[in-house]
């Protein structure tokens, strides 16, 4: 995910930088780094986990507890 794509995602979600930080479990300053693409003059990449979290939030997923077990399969084990 590129910095411009991250910022576009945040704006699409109608989030402030503070809102996005809260939703992603990050500090606001990190959101600024993601949107700028650098920190202290050095490139700052957006981790794949954050990219996937953005996607999940877009779909309305706010938390995940792992796969649901099929009740029939769970009884056999």
Backbone as JSON, one array per atom type, in Angstrom:
{
  "sequence": "XXXXXXXXXXXXXXXXXXXXXXXXXXXXXXXXXXXXXXXXXXXXXXXXXXXXXXXXXXXXXXXXXXXXXXXXXXXXX",
  "N": [[0.86, -1.17, 0.0], [0.62, 2.12, -0.9], [1.64, 5.38, 0.35], [-0.15, 7.41, -0.58], [-2.37, 5.85, -1.2], [-3.05, 4.89, 1.29], [-3.82, 7.25, 2.59], [-5.98, 7.96, 0.97], [-7.66, 5.81, 1.55], [-8.2, 6.33, 4.26], [-9.58, 8.76, 4.08], [-11.75, 7.96, 2.5], [-13.0, 6.35, 4.35], [-13.9, 8.26, 5.97], [-12.44, 9.16, 8.18], [-10.53, 10.82, 10.69], [-7.02, 11.45, 11.2], [-6.55, 10.75, 13.82], [-8.79, 9.12, 14.37], [-8.29, 6.99, 12.59], [-5.9, 6.03, 13.66], [-6.79, 5.11, 16.14], [-8.63, 3.11, 15.34], [-6.89, 1.32, 14.13], [-5.21, 0.65, 16.15], [-2.94, 2.17, 16.68], [-0.53, 4.87, 17.19], [-1.22, 8.34, 16.63], [0.88, 9.66, 15.37], [2.14, 7.68, 13.87], [0.32, 7.26, 11.84], [0.66, 9.63, 10.46], [3.26, 9.22, 9.51], [2.79, 7.04, 7.79], [1.17, 8.26, 5.87], [2.84, 10.18, 4.82], [4.97, 8.67, 4.03], [7.47, 8.57, 4.96], [9.87, 8.85, 7.65], [11.6, 10.96, 9.68], [13.1, 11.71, 7.44], [13.7, 9.28, 6.25], [12.62, 6.45, 4.32], [9.45, 5.03, 5.05], [7.73, 2.26, 5.39], [4.45, 0.89, 4.9], [3.24, -1.64, 6.83], [2.27, -4.99, 5.83], [0.36, -6.13, 7.5], [-1.04, -3.9, 8.44], [-2.1, -2.96, 6.07], [-3.85, -5.08, 5.49], [-5.51, -4.88, 7.71], [-6.72, -2.43, 7.2], [-8.21, -3.13, 4.97], [-9.95, -5.01, 6.15], [-11.35, -3.33, 7.93], [-12.63, -1.74, 6.07], [-14.47, -3.55, 5.13], [-16.07, -3.73, 7.3], [-15.28, -5.24, 9.43], [-14.34, -5.3, 12.67], [-13.11, -6.65, 14.7], [-11.47, -9.81, 15.25], [-11.66, -13.18, 15.99], [-10.54, -15.53, 15.22], [-11.04, -18.52, 13.18], [-14.36, -19.83, 12.91], [-15.35, -22.81, 14.37], [-16.61, -25.71, 12.81], [-19.41, -27.1, 14.14], [-20.05, -29.86, 14.06], [-17.63, -31.05, 13.33], [-16.08, -30.28, 15.48], [-17.18, -31.75, 17.57], [-16.41, -34.34, 16.93], [-13.71, -34.37, 17.46]],
  "CA": [[0.0, 0.0, 0.0], [1.39, 3.35, -1.01], [1.15, 6.44, 1.24], [-1.33, 8.07, -1.16], [-3.48, 4.91, -1.1], [-3.44, 4.86, 2.69], [-4.55, 8.49, 2.87], [-7.26, 7.85, 0.25], [-8.48, 4.89, 2.34], [-8.65, 7.03, 5.48], [-10.58, 9.75, 3.69], [-12.92, 7.19, 2.08], [-13.65, 5.87, 5.57], [-14.3, 9.47, 6.7], [-11.72, 9.14, 9.46], [-9.41, 11.72, 10.93], [-5.82, 10.66, 11.51], [-6.75, 10.21, 15.17], [-9.74, 8.02, 14.24], [-7.61, 5.87, 11.94], [-4.95, 5.49, 14.63], [-7.56, 4.36, 17.13], [-9.19, 1.92, 14.69], [-5.8, 0.4, 13.8], [-4.42, 0.38, 17.35], [-1.65, 2.85, 16.51], [-0.45, 6.26, 17.63], [-1.5, 9.26, 15.53], [2.12, 9.98, 14.67], [2.4, 6.61, 12.91], [-0.55, 7.53, 10.7], [1.33, 10.69, 9.72], [4.38, 8.59, 8.81], [2.23, 6.25, 6.7], [0.67, 9.14, 4.82], [3.98, 10.88, 4.23], [5.85, 7.66, 3.44], [8.82, 8.68, 5.52], [10.04, 9.23, 9.05], [12.91, 11.57, 9.86], [13.81, 11.71, 6.16], [13.91, 7.93, 5.73], [11.39, 5.78, 3.87], [8.7, 4.36, 6.11], [6.78, 1.4, 4.69], [3.23, 0.47, 5.58], [3.29, -3.1, 6.94], [1.19, -5.77, 5.23], [-0.69, -6.3, 8.51], [-1.85, -2.67, 8.45], [-2.84, -2.98, 4.81], [-4.94, -6.04, 5.66], [-6.42, -4.31, 8.71], [-7.49, -1.4, 6.49], [-9.18, -3.87, 4.15], [-10.96, -5.57, 7.05], [-12.18, -2.23, 8.4], [-13.47, -1.35, 4.93], [-15.55, -4.54, 5.06], [-16.86, -3.64, 8.53], [-14.73, -6.14, 10.44], [-13.62, -4.5, 13.68], [-12.31, -7.56, 15.52], [-11.43, -11.17, 14.7], [-11.31, -14.14, 17.04], [-10.13, -16.78, 14.59], [-12.11, -19.18, 12.43], [-15.4, -20.52, 13.68], [-15.27, -24.26, 14.17], [-17.83, -26.4, 12.42], [-19.82, -27.8, 15.37], [-19.98, -31.31, 13.86], [-16.22, -31.43, 13.33], [-15.59, -30.05, 16.82], [-17.65, -32.85, 18.42], [-15.65, -35.55, 16.59], [-12.32, -34.28, 17.95]],
  "C": [[0.91, 1.23, 0.0], [0.83, 4.4, -0.04], [-0.11, 7.13, 0.71], [-2.57, 7.17, -1.08], [-3.98, 4.83, 0.34], [-4.28, 6.09, 3.03], [-5.92, 8.46, 2.19], [-8.21, 6.92, 1.01], [-9.06, 5.6, 3.56], [-9.76, 8.02, 5.15], [-11.87, 9.07, 3.23], [-13.73, 6.73, 3.29], [-14.15, 7.04, 6.44], [-13.71, 9.51, 8.11], [-10.7, 10.26, 9.51], [-8.18, 10.84, 11.14], [-5.96, 10.03, 12.89], [-7.72, 9.02, 15.15], [-9.07, 6.78, 13.65], [-6.62, 5.21, 12.9], [-5.68, 4.63, 15.66], [-8.08, 3.05, 16.54], [-8.12, 0.87, 14.41], [-4.92, 0.06, 15.0], [-3.03, 1.0, 17.29], [-1.68, 4.24, 17.13], [-0.66, 7.16, 16.4], [-0.26, 9.58, 14.72], [2.45, 8.93, 13.61], [1.56, 6.81, 11.66], [0.08, 8.62, 9.83], [2.51, 10.13, 8.92], [3.86, 7.8, 7.6], [1.8, 7.14, 5.54], [1.8, 9.9, 4.11], [4.92, 9.9, 3.52], [7.28, 7.75, 3.94], [8.75, 9.12, 6.98], [11.46, 9.74, 9.21], [13.76, 11.49, 8.58], [14.07, 10.35, 5.56], [12.58, 7.3, 5.35], [10.77, 5.0, 5.02], [7.58, 3.58, 5.44], [5.58, 1.06, 5.56], [3.25, -1.06, 5.63], [2.07, -3.79, 6.32], [0.04, -5.96, 6.22], [-1.61, -5.08, 8.58], [-2.69, -2.59, 7.19], [-4.05, -3.91, 4.92], [-5.97, -5.55, 6.67], [-7.29, -3.23, 8.07], [-8.58, -2.06, 5.65], [-10.31, -4.42, 5.02], [-11.9, -4.47, 7.55], [-13.12, -1.73, 7.3], [-14.68, -2.28, 4.81], [-16.44, -4.52, 6.31], [-16.41, -4.58, 9.63], [-13.91, -5.32, 11.43], [-12.81, -5.36, 14.63], [-12.43, -8.96, 14.91], [-10.92, -12.11, 15.77], [-10.86, -15.48, 16.47], [-11.3, -17.43, 13.89], [-13.12, -19.84, 13.36], [-15.29, -22.0, 13.36], [-16.63, -24.79, 13.75], [-18.22, -27.27, 13.62], [-19.75, -29.32, 15.23], [-18.53, -31.79, 13.94], [-15.65, -31.29, 14.74], [-15.99, -31.19, 17.76], [-16.85, -34.12, 18.17], [-14.26, -35.54, 17.21], [-12.24, -34.49, 19.39]]
}
